[in-house]
């Protein structure tokens, strides 16, 4: 078993070995507020992983952290990452993009596509693990308050809202129906590329995705 925070022990505890509950198939989507990695040397997910490893102020980690061109397994999927303070850690999987919400909202459509493709790729990686280890199929759907314990996707902002804490989180795509449609379409398309995963060029060709 190997993961970044196992190979690089954090200064403060950032995960729980094992899980206190069986995964339900719920995947919580986050953003790690860090400058986007657009060109050249990797400084997005890689820098974010280093920050999480060295932080002493608070617990906060994810299972997978990704940017435009890479993704990092921070915590084994069979263990709990400390990604959601609203209580889903024992049974959910935490995925995060290393990007600031403000940049993402103002970014060109082409850049949004790259990042959402990365998020979809991480979602498929987690879904493949859920299927192989727990027999859980993860459909391309956004969870609601009533379905939050089922298989699918929601944002950290969704979970805060369900707990009466709306406004505390600023996930990049927020409540944008267009971004949710894009993400779920890309996620569905990853099933067509089990070996290579999903890259934006493949998504454009196979899914004919266009943003409004």
DOTOR-791328 format. One record per residue: x, y, z of N, C-alpha, C in turn; residue in one letter. Coordinates in pm, whole numbers, padded with zeros to 5 digits, always signed. Example, Ala and Ser with C-alpha at 12.3 -4.5 7.8 and 13.67 -1.06 7.14 Angstrom:
<nodes>
+01319-00569+00780+01230-00450+00780+01320-00330+00780A/+01285-00225+00708+01367-00106+00714+01290+00003+00787S/
</nodes>
This chain:
<nodes>
+00084-00119+00000+00000+00000+00000+00088+00125+00000X/+00058+00216-00089+00137+00338-00097+00046+00457-00125X/+00073+00566-00059+00002+00691-00082+00093+00803-00031X/+00073+00923-00081+00165+01032-00050+00182+01054+00100X/+00072+01057+00175+00082+01086+00318+00131+00967+00399X/+00139+00849+00337+00204+00736+00402+00355+00744+00376X/+00391+00779+00254+00532+00788+00219+00596+00914+00276X/+00513+01018+00301+00562+01144+00357+00474+01177+00479X/+00504+01117+00594+00419+01133+00712+00391+01280+00745X/+00265+01314+00765+00228+01453+00794+00267+01495+00936X/+00287+01625+00952+00324+01679+01083+00206+01672+01180X/+00085+01675+01126-00036+01661+01206-00119+01550+01145X/-00188+01474+01226-00267+01361+01176-00368+01406+01073X/-00366+01342+00955-00451+01382+00843-00537+01269+00790X/-00540+01155+00855-00623+01044+00810-00641+00945+00924X/-00738+00856+00906-00763+00749+01002-00739+00615+00932X/-00659+00531+00992-00634+00399+00935-00762+00317+00944X/-00807+00264+00830-00933+00192+00827-01050+00287+00819X/-01170+00232+00819-01292+00312+00814-01388+00267+00924X/-01463+00362+00976-01561+00330+01079-01694+00287+01021X/-01710+00299+00890-01833+00258+00824-01802+00214+00682X/-01887+00128+00628-01870+00082+00490-01897+00198+00394X/-01814+00217+00292-01840+00322+00193-01978+00305+00129X/-02044+00416+00105-02176+00412+00043-02170+00439-00107X/-02056+00485-00155-02045+00525-00295-02052+00675-00313X/-02073+00749-00204-02078+00895-00212-01937+00951-00229X/-01922+01043-00323-01795+01110-00345-01815+01261-00329X/-01736+01321-00240-01749+01463-00210-01639+01540-00285X/-01681+01639-00364-01590+01715-00449-01550+01846-00380X/-01421+01876-00385-01367+01993-00316-01278+02075-00409X/-01236+02192-00357-01126+02266-00418-01026+02298-00307X/-00899+02279-00339-00792+02317-00247-00739+02450-00296X/-00756+02554-00218-00728+02689-00264-00579+02713-00285X/-00536+02696-00409-00396+02715-00445-00392+02759-00591X/-00291+02836-00628-00281+02887-00765-00282+02771-00865X/-00351+02787-00977-00361+02679-01076-00228+02647-01141X/-00211+02521-01175-00091+02473-01244-00122+02473-01393X/-00079+02577-01464-00117+02591-01604-00008+02551-01702X/+00117+02576-01668+00224+02548-01762+00350+02508-01686X/+00435+02430-01751+00567+02402-01697+00566+02315-01574X/+00658+02346-01480+00679+02264-01362+00550+02247-01281X/+00525+02124-01238+00406+02096-01159+00413+02168-01025X/+00315+02255-01001+00311+02329-00876+00172+02333-00815X/+00078+02260-00874-00058+02260-00823-00080+02152-00721X/-00115+02031-00769-00141+01920-00677-00017+01886-00595X/+00100+01893-00658+00223+01858-00588+00250+01955-00473X/+00233+02084-00499+00252+02183-00392+00143+02168-00286X/+00021+02142-00330-00088+02122-00235-00063+02005-00143X/-00011+01895-00198+00019+01778-00116+00124+01813-00010X/+00224+01890-00049+00329+01930+00045+00272+02019+00155X/+00182+02109+00119+00120+02196+00219+00041+02113+00320X/-00037+02018+00270-00116+01932+00359-00024+01853+00451X/+00083+01802+00397+00179+01725+00478+00237+01809+00590X/+00266+01936+00564+00337+02019+00660+00248+02107+00746X/+00118+02104+00723+00032+02193+00799+00019+02145+00944X/+00012+02240+01035-00005+02209+01177-00128+02278+01234X/-00191+02364+01154-00303+02443+01205-00432+02363+01214X/-00453+02269+01122-00579+02197+01120-00565+02067+01042X/-00659+01978+01065-00666+01855+00985-00743+01885+00858X/-00694+01837+00746-00762+01859+00620-00691+01789+00508X/-00747+01680+00459-00684+01603+00352-00792+01547+00261X/-00749+01481+00155-00840+01420+00059-00785+01284+00022X/-00866+01204-00043-00812+01080-00098-00731+01109-00224X/-00788+01191-00312-00720+01224-00438-00718+01375-00457X/-00603+01426-00499-00585+01568-00525-00528+01582-00666X/-00593+01662-00751-00549+01671-00889-00543+01812-00942X/-00468+01830-01050-00463+01958-01119-00476+01933-01269X/-00429+02026-01349-00450+02017-01493-00385+01893-01555X/-00271+01849-01499-00200+01740-01564-00155+01628-01471X/-00205+01624-01349-00163+01516-01260-00264+01495-01148X/-00257+01377-01088-00340+01349-00971-00258+01267-00872X/-00280+01294-00744-00202+01233-00638-00295+01161-00541X/-00263+01035-00512-00334+00961-00409-00271+01003-00276X/-00343+01080-00198-00292+01125-00068-00314+01023+00041X/-00434+00964+00043-00474+00869+00146-00535+00747+00078X/-00500+00625+00118-00561+00507+00058-00713+00514+00063X/-00779+00470-00042-00924+00478-00048-00992+00394+00060X/-00922+00293+00110-00982+00209+00214-00970+00271+00352X/-00905+00387+00363-00894+00459+00489-00976+00587+00483X/-00994+00651+00595-01067+00778+00601-00972+00895+00583X/-01002+00982+00486-00933+01110+00474-01017+01212+00551X/-00951+01312+00607-01022+01414+00685-01062+01530+00593X/-01157+01503+00504-01194+01601+00403-01325+01672+00429X/-01411+01617+00513-01545+01674+00531-01580+01682+00679X/-01588+01803+00730-01620+01822+00871-01766+01806+00904X/-01850+01770+00805-01993+01755+00834-02032+01611+00866X/-01934+01521+00868-01964+01386+00915-01960+01273+00815X/-01924+01300+00690-01928+01192+00590-01797+01115+00579X/-01693+01156+00649-01562+01093+00632-01564+00940+00644X/-01638+00881+00738-01634+00735+00751-01683+00660+00627X/-01775+00719+00549-01837+00644+00441-01825+00708+00303X/-01757+00822+00293-01744+00889+00163-01599+00891+00116X/-01581+00933-00008-01448+00951-00067-01434+01098-00102X/-01319+01157-00068-01295+01298-00093-01203+01321-00211X/-01250+01398-00310-01172+01433-00429-01156+01584-00433X/-01039+01633-00470-01020+01777-00473-00937+01822-00593X/-00975+01937-00647-00894+02005-00747-00806+02106-00677X/-00680+02114-00719-00586+02213-00665-00600+02339-00749X/-00692+02425-00710-00722+02545-00787-00806+02638-00700X/-00789+02768-00717-00872+02860-00641-01009+02873-00708X/-01111+02886-00626-01247+02898-00680-01261+03024-00764X/-01200+03134-00720-01212+03261-00793-01151+03249-00932X/-01033+03185-00943-00972+03169-01075-01059+03082-01165X/-01109+02973-01111-01186+02880-01191-01310+02948-01250X/-01379+03023-01168-01503+03086-01216-01477+03183-01332X/-01359+03245-01334-01326+03342-01439-01243+03282-01552X/-01208+03154-01541-01117+03091-01639-01185+03071-01774X/-01105+03067-01881-01160+03035-02014-01220+02894-02013X/-01314+02870-02101-01380+02740-02107-01282+02626-02128X/-01177+02650-02209-01081+02544-02235-01009+02500-02108X/-00978+02595-02020-00912+02560-01894-01009+02486-01802X/-01133+02529-01798-01233+02460-01717-01246+02315-01761X/-01242+02294-01892-01255+02158-01945-01141+02071-01896X/-01018+02121-01899-00904+02043-01851-00925+02002-01706X/-00966+02097-01623-00979+02067-01480-01096+01974-01452X/-01207+01994-01520-01322+01907-01497-01294+01766-01548X/-01213+01756-01654-01174+01623-01701-01089+01553-01596X/-01001+01628-01531-00920+01569-01424-01009+01523-01309X/-01107+01604-01272-01198+01566-01164-01276+01441-01202X/-01319+01433-01328-01392+01315-01375-01303+01191-01371X/-01176+01207-01407-01082+01096-01404-01064+01045-01261X/-01052+01136-01165-01040+01095-01025-01168+01027-00977X/-01282+01079-01022-01408+01016-00985-01418+00874-01036X/-01372+00851-01159-01375+00716-01215-01278+00625-01139X/-01163+00677-01103-01066+00597-01026-01128+00551-00894X/-01196+00642-00826-01261+00606-00701-01376+00508-00726X/-01450+00530-00834-01563+00441-00865-01516+00300-00899X/-01406+00290-00969-01351+00158-01000-01313+00084-00872X/-01258+00157-00776-01221+00096-00648-01347+00052-00573X/-01450+00135-00573-01575+00100-00505-01637-00025-00566X/-01634-00034-00698-01690-00151-00766-01610-00276-00735X/-01477-00266-00741-01392-00383-00720-01393-00432-00576X/-01405-00341-00480-01391-00378-00340-01524-00388-00264X/-01626-00321-00313-01753-00322-00242-01874-00350-00330X/-01852-00375-00458-01961-00405-00549-02055-00288-00571X/-02008-00166-00549-02092-00047-00561-02074+00017-00699X/-02183+00033-00771-02183+00106-00897-02212+00253-00868X/-02131+00342-00923-02150+00485-00897-02205+00552-01021X/-02334+00588-01022-02393+00651-01140-02350+00796-01154X/-02368+00850-01272-02337+00991-01299-02455+01075-01253X/-02457+01106-01126-02567+01187-01073-02519+01272-00956X/-02585+01386-00939-02558+01473-00825-02648+01433-00710X/-02588+01414-00596-02665+01375-00478-02742+01494-00422X/-02848+01462-00350-02928+01563-00281-02924+01533-00132X/-02987+01617-00056-02991+01595+00089-03053+01460+00123X/-03157+01422+00049-03225+01296+00080-03150+01174+00028X/-03061+01194-00071-02987+01080-00126-02839+01083-00088X/-02802+01164+00010-02661+01186+00041-02587+01061+00087X/-02658+00960+00132-02593+00836+00177-02590+00730+00066X/-02615+00771-00056-02616+00679-00168-02494+00706-00258X/-02482+00632-00367-02370+00648-00459-02395+00764-00554X/-02294+00846-00571-02305+00962-00658-02208+01070-00612X/-02236+01194-00652-02143+01303-00627-02214+01423-00565X/-02143+01491-00479-02189+01618-00424-02066+01703-00396X/-02085+01830-00370-01973+01917-00334-01968+01935-00183X/-01854+01984-00137-01841+02019+00004-01943+02128+00038X/-01967+02218-00056-02066+02323-00035-02205+02263-00018X/-02237+02160-00095-02365+02092-00078-02380+02042+00066X/-02278+01974+00115-02286+01915+00248-02296+02023+00354X/-02225+02132+00339-02236+02243+00435-02378+02300+00432X/-02434+02312+00312-02569+02365+00298-02671+02274+00368X/-02657+02142+00349-02748+02048+00412-02741+02055+00564X/-02627+02100+00616-02609+02112+00761-02641+02253+00811X/-02697+02337+00724-02734+02472+00765-02618+02569+00771X/-02512+02540+00695-02392+02626+00699-02364+02688+00563X/-02465+02717+00488-02446+02769+00352-02359+02894+00354X/-02268+02902+00257-02182+03018+00245-02042+02998+00298X/-02018+02888+00372-01885+02865+00428-01787+02813+00324X/-01836+02748+00219-01750+02690+00117-01778+02754-00018X/-01674+02761-00103-01689+02821-00235-01631+02727-00340X/-01693+02612-00356-01647+02517-00457-01648+02585-00594X/-01550+02553-00680-01534+02628-00805-01659+02639-00890X/-01734+02530-00905-01849+02534-00996-01979+02562-00922X/-01973+02563-00787-02090+02600-00709-02215+02526-00749X/-02321+02601-00775-02448+02541-00816-02470+02552-00967X/-02363+02568-01043-02377+02584-01187-02425+02455-01253X/-02543+02461-01313-02596+02344-01384-02507+02308-01502X/-02449+02409-01567-02362+02383-01682-02238+02303-01640X/-02178+02343-01527-02058+02273-01481-02091+02133-01433X/-02205+02115-01370-02244+01981-01328-02270+01892-01450X/-02335+01948-01550-02358+01870-01673-02226+01830-01736X/-02131+01925-01741-02001+01895-01798-01930+01785-01720X/-01925+01801-01589-01856+01701-01506-01918+01563-01522X/-02050+01553-01513-02115+01422-01520-02102+01361-01659X/-02102+01444-01764-02081+01393-01899-01940+01337-01914X/-01843+01411-01863-01704+01365-01868-01685+01238-01786X/-01749+01235-01670-01738+01115-01585-01794+00993-01658X/-01909+01007-01721-01966+00895-01796-01871+00850-01905X/-01803+00945-01969-01715+00911-02080-01590+00836-02033X/-01551+00853-01908-01433+00780-01859-01454+00630-01865X/-01578+00584-01862-01605+00440-01869-01562+00383-02004X/-01548+00469-02105-01507+00423-02238-01356+00413-02253X/-01282+00457-02149-01137+00459-02157-01077+00405-02028X/-01106+00280-01995-01063+00225-01865-00913+00217-01847X/-00838+00205-01955-00693+00193-01943-00624+00329-01937X/-00664+00419-02025-00595+00547-02036-00656+00655-01948X/-00778+00630-01897-00844+00736-01824-00897+00840-01922X/-00930+00955-01872-00991+01057-01957-00900+01179-01966X/-00876+01224-02087-00809+01351-02109-00903+01438-02191X/-00890+01570-02180-00985+01658-02248-00998+01635-02398X/-00888+01605-02466-00898+01582-02609-00992+01466-02640X/-00982+01358-02560-01070+01243-02580-01214+01282-02551X/-01235+01360-02447-01370+01401-02412-01434+01482-02524X/-01357+01571-02584-01412+01654-02691-01450+01569-02811X/-01366+01472-02843-01392+01388-02961-01508+01292-02935X/-01505+01225-02818-01602+01119-02792-01735+01170-02737X/-01730+01269-02652-01853+01315-02589-01910+01440-02657X/-01833+01504-02747-01876+01624-02814-01926+01729-02714X/-01843+01749-02612-01881+01842-02506-01852+01984-02550X/-01949+02070-02535-01928+02214-02557-01988+02289-02440X/-01924+02397-02402-01975+02479-02294-02057+02593-02352X/-02158+02636-02281-02240+02747-02333-02162+02879-02333X/
</nodes>
